[in-house]
Amino acid sequence: MFEKLKDMICQYVEIDPEEIEEDSRFSEDLGFNSYDFISMLGDAEDAFAIEIEEAIAVKKKTVGELLAYFEEMAT
C-alpha cells in the first residue's frame, strides 16, 4: 500500500518516489496544497477501495499517518 501511495503522491507533486518517507509531511516536505491533497484522497478511495472520512484524513500530516488511516479503513 505504501508503494501505491507514493506513486499517487508523485502524480500530484514533482518529487522522486525514493524521497518520500513515512515521516514526510504533505505540505511542508512534499509541497501539497489543500486542493491537491483532497484530489489525492478521492483517487485513494478508488485505488484502495475504501471510504475516506475527509474530516479525519485532512488532519493527517505525514504520509505514515495517512497510510495507517488507509490501512485501518481497508480492514
Residue, then its C-alpha position, 0 to 999 in steps of 0.5 A: m500500500f505504501e508503494k501505491l501511495k507514493d506513486m499517487i503522491c508523485q502524480y500530484v507533486e514533482i518529487d522522486p518516489e525514493e524521497i518520500e518517507e513515512d515521516s514526510r509531511f504533505s505540505e511542508d516536505l512534499g509541497f501539497n496544497s489543500y486542493d491537491f491533497i483532497s484530489m489525492l484522497g478521492d483517487a485513494e478511495d478508488a485505488f484502495a477501495i475504501e471510504i475516506e472520512e475527509a474530516i479525519a484524513v485532512k488532519k493527517k500530516t505525514v504520509g505514515e499517518l495517512l497510510a495507517y488511516f488507509e490501512e485501518m479503513a481497508t480492514 
